[in-house]
C-alpha cells in the first residue's frame, strides 16, 4: 500500500514525500487506515524499527484541530532519546502545518524552557513519565481535555518501573479519549493497563514478534569471562569497517568498556544515563555521521536510536529477558541491509543460547575467536585497499623528486615492507604470540544453568520469596526493584528465577535501600520478603566423590563374596 493511496491530508502526504517514504510498512498498513476511520482504542504489537512513530503520528496529526492551541494529544515514552526522536519525527510530518506545535518534555533538561513552550500552546506533547508528572503537579500541563494518549514502548516503560507513574498520568486524562498502546511484547502488566484503561481495543500483531529480522546472522563466541574484552577487541579488529552498537548491562560497565576501547585506539564512545543531554546529543551526532564506529550503550540509553546502516550488534553481556536480545539484534539488518548479531558467551550461557534459538527460530552459529595471524592479514589487506583507493593530491607532484632521492637505496620489495611496517607495527606487535581465547563447548551442556550461590565481587546476593509459580519473570523483578527503590540507575547483576523464590544481585552499597524498600511490599497478591542470601558452605566435592567410590567398592566386594558363597552352596547341594 502506498502513502498516496491513504486518506491522509495532502499536507501530510507532501511531508512524507519529502522524506522519500512511498510504501507503508506492515504496522503502518494496519494502523493508519484503522485510526483514520475509527475512534476506538488500539493495541499494536510490533518491534522497534518497524515504523511505529508514523503509524500513530500521522493519523494524530491528521485528526487534531490545528487551529486550537490546547493540548490534544500526549505521547508517553520511556527515555529522553526516544522522546527526542519522536518529537523530531512528528515535526517532520507536520512541517506544512504552520499552526501545529509540539513540545518535548523530559528529565535532564531545563524545565523552565519546557514550561514556557507549554504556556505558548502545544497541540502535541511528547514526554517521559517522570517529567510529565512533575509538570502536572506544577499545574502547567493539563490533560483533562486531551483526545488522544499514546503509550509507546509500553513494555519498556513498565520494565523501568514506571507502573505507578503511568497510573497517575492515565488517571488525569478524561474518560472519553482514544488510547493507543504500542509495545514489542505483551507481558502481564501491559495487559493490566489495557484492561483498566482501554475500552474493547482492537489488537494488531505484526508477524511473529519474537523471530527477529531475516537479514541478520546470529553468531556467538565462547570465551572465559576474564577474556571477554580481549575477544571484543579481536571481533572488532576482524571487521575493520564495523559500524555497530555494543550492549552492556550497566552504566558502569558501559563507561568502562568505552574507556578501554578509546585508550586502545578504537573510534568509540559511550551513551548512558550519567551523561548530560548536551553530551548525549554530541555523541549521537558523531555516531549518526559515522565519525564514531562503535557506540557502547545500555538497553535503556539505546532506545530512540534509529539508524539503518549498522553492520553489527555486539552483546557484551546477554540480557536477562530473551526478548530484549531480539530487540537488540533488530537494530541491524534494516532497510534491506545485511547485519550480524554477535554474542560473547561462556559455557554457562548454554541454556540461554538455546532459549534464544527457540525464540528466533534460527540457529546461533558458533564462531571461533580469530587468532592474531588471521586478524593481521585482514587488517593488512584493508590498509592496502585504503592506499589504493585514496585520491591522489596533485600537490604531491612537487615533492616526487625529493622522495625518489630518499628511496634510491631501496628496491620495490623493501619500500613496500617499510611502508607497511610504518602503518602496521601496532597490530603485528600486539598480536605476536597472542593466546587462543576459545574454550571448548561442554558436551551435554554440563553445568549449564547451575546457581553458584555466591555473588559477583562487589555485589550482594539477595533472596526474594516469589518466583515462577507467582508469575514472576526477570523484567517483573527489575521493574519491582526500580519502582520501589525509586532508583532506576541501580545496576542489577545476575538474576535467578526459581519456582517459589528467586535470587538477584546488586552492588553492595545498595544493601540497605533494597532491604528497606522491598520488604513487606505486596506484589500481585504476594507479601514480599527480601533478605541477604547466605553463602553455601564449602563442600569438598573431590572428597565426597572418593567416599562414594569407596562405599561403592566395598559394596561391590561384599556382593561378589555373597555371590561366590551362594554358588558354592548350590554346587554342594548338587
C-alpha positions in Angstrom: 0.0 0.0 0.0 1.3 3.5 -0.9 1.0 6.6 1.2 -0.5 8.3 -1.9 -3.4 5.9 -1.6 -4.3 6.7 2.0 -6.8 9.3 3.2 -4.2 11.3 4.9 -4.3 15.1 4.5 -2.4 16.4 1.5 -0.1 18.4 3.7 1.0 15.2 5.4 1.5 13.4 2.1 3.7 16.2 0.9 5.8 16.0 4.1 6.0 12.2 3.7 7.1 12.6 0.1 9.9 15.0 1.2 11.1 12.2 3.5 11.1 9.8 0.4 8.6 7.5 2.1 6.4 5.8 -0.5 5.2 2.5 0.8 3.6 1.7 4.2 5.4 -0.7 6.5 3.2 -3.7 7.8 2.4 -1.9 11.1 1.5 1.3 9.2 -0.6 -0.6 6.8 -2.7 -2.0 9.6 -2.8 1.0 12.0 -3.1 4.1 9.8 -6.4 3.2 7.9 -7.9 1.9 11.1 -7.1 5.1 13.1 -8.3 7.4 10.3 -11.7 5.7 10.3 -12.3 4.7 13.9 -12.4 6.3 17.3 -11.8 3.1 19.3 -8.7 2.2 21.2 -5.8 0.2 19.6 -3.1 -2.2 20.7 -0.3 -2.6 18.2 2.4 -5.3 18.9 5.4 -4.5 16.8 9.1 -4.4 17.3 11.4 -1.4 17.4 12.3 -0.1 13.9 9.1 -1.1 12.2 7.8 2.5 11.6 5.6 2.7 14.7 6.0 6.5 15.1 4.5 7.2 11.7 1.8 4.5 12.4 0.4 6.6 15.3 1.9 10.0 14.5 0.4 10.6 11.0 -3.3 9.8 12.0 -2.9 12.0 15.1 -1.7 15.0 13.0 -4.5 14.4 10.6 -7.2 14.3 13.3 -6.2 17.1 15.7 -7.6 20.7 15.3 -4.6 22.7 14.1 -6.3 26.0 15.0 -6.9 25.0 18.6 -3.7 25.5 20.7 -4.9 23.5 23.7 -3.1 20.1 24.3 -5.0 17.5 22.3 -2.6 14.5 22.3 0.2 13.2 24.6 2.7 10.6 23.7 4.5 8.8 26.6 7.8 7.0 26.1 10.5 5.6 28.3 13.6 7.6 27.6 14.9 11.0 26.6 16.4 9.7 23.4 13.1 8.2 22.2 11.3 11.3 23.3 13.5 13.5 21.2 13.4 11.1 18.2 9.6 11.0 18.2 9.4 14.8 18.5 11.8 15.2 15.5 9.6 12.8 13.5 6.3 14.5 14.4 7.8 17.8 13.5 8.9 16.4 10.1 5.4 15.0 9.4 3.6 18.2 10.4 6.0 20.8 8.9 3.4 22.1 6.4 1.0 22.9 9.3 2.1 26.4 10.4 -0.2 26.3 13.5 0.7 22.8 14.9 3.2 23.0 17.8 4.9 20.1 19.5 6.8 20.1 22.8 9.1 17.5 24.2 9.2 17.2 28.0 11.9 15.1 29.6 14.3 15.0 32.6 17.8 16.2 32.4 16.9 19.4 30.6 15.9 22.9 31.8 12.3 22.6 32.9 11.7 26.4 32.6 12.2 26.2 28.8 9.6 23.4 28.6 7.2 25.3 30.8 7.5 28.4 28.6 6.8 26.2 25.5 3.7 24.7 27.1 2.3 28.1 28.1 2.6 29.2 24.4 0.3 26.3 23.5 1.2 22.9 22.1 -1.3 20.5 20.5 1.0 17.5 20.8 3.1 16.7 23.9 5.8 14.0 23.8 7.3 13.2 27.2 8.8 10.8 29.7 6.6 9.8 32.7 8.7 11.4 35.4 8.8 14.9 33.8 5.1 14.7 32.7 4.1 14.1 36.3 6.3 17.0 37.5 4.6 19.3 35.1 1.1 18.1 36.0 1.8 18.7 39.7 3.0 22.2 38.8 -0.3 22.7 37.1 1.4 23.6 33.9 0.4 20.5 31.9 -3.3 19.8 31.9 -4.6 16.6 30.4 -8.3 16.9 31.3 -9.3 17.7 27.7 -7.0 15.6 25.6 -8.4 13.4 22.8 -5.5 11.0 22.3 -3.0 9.3 24.6 -0.3 7.1 23.1 1.9 4.7 25.2 4.9 4.0 23.1 7.3 1.2 24.2 4.8 0.4 26.9 6.6 -2.8 27.9 9.9 -1.0 28.4 8.2 1.8 30.5 6.9 -0.9 32.8 10.2 -2.8 32.9 11.8 0.5 34.0 9.4 0.8 37.0 7.0 3.4 35.6 3.9 1.4 36.6 2.7 3.9 39.3 3.7 6.9 37.1 1.5 5.6 34.3 -1.4 5.0 36.6 -1.1 8.6 37.9 -0.9 10.1 34.4 -3.8 8.0 33.0 -5.9 9.0 36.0 -5.5 12.6 34.9 -7.0 12.0 31.5 -10.7 12.1 30.5 -12.8 9.0 30.2 -13.7 9.9 26.6 -10.4 9.6 24.6 -8.7 7.3 22.2 -5.9 5.3 23.8 -3.2 3.8 21.6 -0.8 1.3 23.1 2.3 0.3 21.1 4.5 -2.4 22.5 7.0 -5.0 21.3 5.7 -7.6 23.9 2.5 -8.2 25.9 3.6 -9.0 29.4 1.1 -9.2 32.3 1.5 -5.5 33.3 0.7 -4.3 29.8 -2.4 -6.5 29.7 -3.4 -4.9 33.1 -3.2 -1.4 31.6 -5.2 -2.5 28.6 -7.9 -3.9 30.8 -8.0 -1.0 33.2 -7.7 1.9 30.8 -8.8 0.8 27.4 -12.3 0.0 26.1 -12.6 -3.0 23.8 -9.4 -2.2 21.9 -8.6 -3.6 18.5 -5.3 -5.6 18.5 -2.9 -5.8 15.6 0.2 -8.0 15.7 2.8 -7.7 13.0 4.3 -11.1 12.0 5.8 -13.2 14.8 7.1 -10.6 17.2 9.9 -12.7 18.6 11.5 -14.0 15.4 13.6 -11.0 14.5 14.7 -9.9 11.1 15.6 -12.4 8.4 18.5 -10.3 7.3 20.5 -10.8 10.5 23.0 -13.6 11.1 23.4 -14.7 14.7 27.0 -15.5 15.8 28.3 -16.5 19.2 31.8 -16.9 20.6 32.7 -19.0 23.7 35.4 -17.5 25.9 36.3 -17.3 29.6 34.8 -14.4 31.5 38.2 -12.8 32.0 38.8 -12.8 28.3 35.7 -11.1 27.2 37.3 -7.7 26.5 40.1 -9.4 24.6 37.6 -11.2 22.5 35.7 -8.0 21.8 38.9 -6.4 20.5 39.6 -9.3 18.2 36.0 -9.3 16.8 36.3 -5.5 16.1 39.8 -6.0 14.5 38.4 -8.8 12.3 35.9 -6.3 10.9 37.8 -3.1 10.1 34.7 -1.4 8.7 32.5 -2.3 11.6 29.7 0.2 12.4 27.8 -1.0 15.4 26.5 -0.9 18.9 28.0 -2.8 21.9 25.4 -3.6 24.5 26.3 -3.8 28.2 24.1 -4.3 31.2 25.1 -1.4 33.5 26.2 2.2 33.2 29.4 1.4 35.0 30.3 -1.4 32.6 29.3 0.8 29.6 31.6 3.6 30.6 34.4 1.1 31.4 34.3 -0.7 28.1 34.1 2.5 26.1 37.1 4.0 28.0 39.2 0.9 27.3 38.3 0.9 23.6 39.2 4.6 23.3 42.5 4.1 25.2 43.3 1.2 22.8 42.9 3.4 19.8 39.3 2.5 18.7 36.9 5.0 17.3 34.4 4.5 20.1 32.3 6.3 22.7 29.5 5.6 25.2 25.9 6.6 25.8 24.4 6.1 29.2 22.2 7.8 31.8 25.0 9.7 33.6 25.7 11.9 30.5 24.1 15.4 30.3 21.7 15.9 27.4 24.2 18.0 25.6 26.8 15.3 25.9 24.4 12.6 24.7 23.4 14.8 21.7 27.1 15.3 20.8 27.9 11.5 21.0 24.8 10.6 19.0 25.5 13.3 16.3 29.0 11.9 15.9 27.7 8.3 15.7 25.0 9.2 13.1 27.6 11.0 11.0 29.8 7.8 11.2 32.6 9.8 12.9 32.3 7.0 15.5 32.4 3.3 14.5 31.4 1.9 17.9 28.8 3.0 20.3 28.8 1.3 23.7 25.3 1.5 25.3 22.8 0.2 27.8 19.5 -1.0 26.5 17.7 1.9 28.1 20.1 4.5 26.6 19.9 2.9 23.2 16.1 3.5 23.0 15.4 6.0 20.2 18.5 5.2 18.2 17.2 4.7 14.7 20.0 4.0 12.2 19.6 1.7 9.2 23.2 1.1 8.3 24.5 -0.7 11.4 26.7 -3.7 10.4 26.9 -5.3 13.8 25.2 -5.5 17.2 27.5 -7.0 19.9 26.1 -8.4 23.1 29.0 -8.0 25.5 26.5 -9.4 28.1 23.3 -11.3 27.3 20.2 -9.5 28.6 18.1 -11.2 31.4 15.0 -11.1 29.1 15.5 -13.0 25.9 13.1 -10.7 24.0 15.5 -7.9 24.7 18.0 -9.8 22.6 15.5 -9.8 19.7 15.2 -6.0 20.1 18.9 -5.6 20.1 19.6 -7.7 17.1 16.8 -6.0 15.2 18.8 -2.8 15.2 21.0 -4.2 12.4 19.8 -5.8 9.1 17.4 -2.9 8.4 16.2 -1.4 5.1 17.3 -4.4 3.1 20.9 -4.4 4.5 22.6 -7.5 6.0 23.6 -7.5 9.6 25.4 -9.6 12.2 24.3 -10.0 15.8 27.3 -11.2 18.0 27.1 -12.8 21.4 30.3 -13.0 23.6 29.3 -16.0 25.7 30.6 -18.6 28.2 29.7 -22.3 28.7 27.3 -21.4 31.5 25.2 -19.4 28.9 24.3 -22.6 27.1 20.6 -22.8 28.2 20.1 -19.1 27.5 21.6 -19.6 24.0 19.2 -22.5 23.3 16.2 -20.4 24.6 17.2 -17.6 22.2 17.4 -20.1 19.3 14.0 -21.3 20.1 12.6 -17.8 20.3 14.1 -16.5 17.0 13.5 -19.9 15.3 17.0 -19.9 13.9 20.4 -21.4 14.8 23.1 -19.4 16.5 26.4 -20.0 14.6 29.4 -20.8 16.8 32.4 -18.9 15.6 36.0 -19.2 16.7 37.6 -16.1 18.2 40.2 -15.2 15.5 43.9 -15.8 16.0 46.4 -13.0 15.6 47.7 -14.1 12.2 44.1 -14.1 10.8 43.5 -10.6 12.1 46.8 -9.2 10.9 46.2 -10.5 7.4 42.7 -8.9 7.2 43.9 -5.6 8.7 46.9 -5.5 6.2 44.6 -6.1 3.2 42.3 -3.4 4.5 45.3 -1.0 4.7 46.3 -1.8 1.2 42.8 -1.2 -0.1 42.7 2.2 1.6 46.0 3.1 0.0 44.9 2.0 -3.5 41.5 3.9 -3.2 43.0 7.1 -1.7 42.6 10.0 -4.1 46.0 11.4 -5.1 46.5 15.1 -4.2 48.1 16.9 -7.2 50.4 18.9 -4.8 52.3 15.7 -4.1 53.9 16.1 -7.6 56.2 18.9 -6.4 57.8 16.5 -3.8 58.2 13.4 -6.0 61.8 14.1 -7.0 62.9 14.6 -3.4 61.0 11.4 -2.3 62.7 9.4 -5.1 66.1 10.5 -4.0 65.4 9.4 -0.4 64.3 6.0 -1.6 67.0 5.2 -4.3 68.9 2.8 -2.0 65.7 0.7 -1.6 64.2 -1.8 -4.1 60.5 -2.2 -4.7 60.0 -5.0 -2.1 61.9 -3.1 0.6 59.8 0.0 0.0 56.7 -2.0 0.4 58.0 -3.6 3.7 59.0 -0.2 5.1 55.7 1.4 4.2 53.6 -1.5 5.6 55.7 -1.6 8.8 55.2 2.1 9.4 51.4 1.7 9.5 51.1 -1.8 10.7 53.6 -2.4 13.5 51.0 -1.8 16.2 48.9 -4.8 15.1 52.0 -7.0 14.5 53.4 -6.4 17.9 50.1 -6.6 19.8 49.1 -10.0 18.2 52.6 -11.5 18.3 52.3 -14.8 20.3 48.7 -13.9 21.1 47.0 -16.8 23.0 44.0 -18.8 21.8 40.9 -17.4 23.6 38.5 -20.1 22.5 37.1 -22.5 25.1 35.6 -25.9 24.2 31.8 -26.2 24.2 30.9 -28.6 27.0 29.2 -31.8 26.0 25.6 -32.3 27.0 25.8 -28.8 28.4 27.0 -30.0 31.8 27.0 -27.3 34.4 24.7 -25.0 32.4 22.2 -23.0 34.5 23.7 -24.1 37.8 23.5 -21.5 40.5 26.8 -20.9 42.2 25.2 -19.2 45.2 27.9 -16.6 45.5 27.6 -13.0 44.4 30.0 -11.4 41.9 32.8 -9.5 43.6 31.5 -6.1 44.9 27.8 -7.3 44.7 25.4 -8.6 47.3 23.1 -11.6 46.5 19.5 -11.3 47.8 16.8 -13.9 48.3 13.2 -12.9 47.5 10.2 -15.2 48.3 8.5 -15.0 44.9 9.2 -17.0 41.7 7.8 -18.6 38.6 4.7 -20.0 40.5 3.8 -16.5 41.4 4.2 -15.5 37.7 7.4 -13.6 38.4 9.7 -13.0 35.3 13.0 -11.2 35.1 11.6 -8.0 33.8 8.9 -8.0 36.6 11.7 -8.2 39.2 13.7 -5.4 37.6 10.6 -3.3 37.5 9.7 -4.0 41.1 13.3 -3.1 42.2 13.3 0.1 40.1 9.8 1.1 41.2 10.2 0.5 45.0 13.7 1.9 45.4 12.9 4.9 43.2 16.3 4.4 41.7 16.2 3.4 38.0 20.0 3.8 37.7 20.8 1.0 40.1 22.9 -1.7 38.4 21.2 -5.2 38.7 23.5 -8.2 38.3 22.7 -11.9 38.0 19.1 -12.9 38.4 17.9 -16.5 39.0 14.1 -17.1 38.9 13.2 -20.3 40.6 9.8 -21.9 41.2 8.8 -20.3 44.5 11.6 -17.9 45.2 14.4 -16.0 43.3 17.8 -14.5 43.7 19.2 -11.3 42.4 22.4 -9.2 42.9 23.1 -5.5 43.3 26.3 -3.6 44.2 26.9 -3.8 47.9 26.3 -0.1 48.5 22.6 -0.7 47.8 22.1 -3.3 50.5 20.1 -1.0 52.9 17.9 0.5 50.3 17.0 -2.9 48.9 16.1 -4.3 52.3 14.1 -1.2 53.4 12.3 -0.7 50.2 11.2 -4.2 49.1 10.3 -5.9 52.4 6.6 -6.2 53.2 5.6 -4.9 49.7 2.6 -6.5 48.1 3.3 -7.9 44.6 0.4 -9.5 42.7 -1.2 -10.5 46.0 2.0 -11.8 47.5 3.7 -10.3 50.6 7.3 -9.8 49.5 10.1 -10.9 51.8 13.7 -10.0 50.9 16.9 -10.9 52.8 20.6 -11.3 52.1 21.3 -14.7 50.7 23.6 -16.9 52.8 26.6 -18.3 51.1 26.6 -22.1 50.8 29.2 -23.9 52.9 32.3 -25.1 51.1 31.9 -28.7 50.2 34.9 -30.7 49.1 33.4 -32.4 46.1 36.5 -34.5 45.5 36.5 -36.0 49.0 32.7 -36.7 48.7 33.3 -38.4 45.4 36.1 -40.5 46.9 33.9 -41.5 49.8 31.2 -42.5 47.4 33.6 -44.5 45.3 35.0 -46.3 48.4 31.5 -47.2 49.6 30.7 -48.5 46.1 33.9 -50.6 46.0 33.1 -52.1 49.5 29.5 -52.8 48.3 30.7 -54.4 45.1 33.2 -56.7 47.0 30.5 -57.7 49.5 28.2 -58.6 46.7 30.9 -60.6 45.0 31.6 -62.6 48.2 28.0 -63.3 48.8 27.5 -64.3 45.2 30.5 -66.8 45.5 29.1 -68.3 48.7 25.7 -68.8 47.1 27.3 -70.6 44.1 29.4 -72.8 46.4 26.3 -73.9 48.4 24.4 -74.6 45.3 27.3 -76.8 43.9 27.4 -78.9 47.2 23.7 -79.5 47.1 24.1 -80.9 43.6 
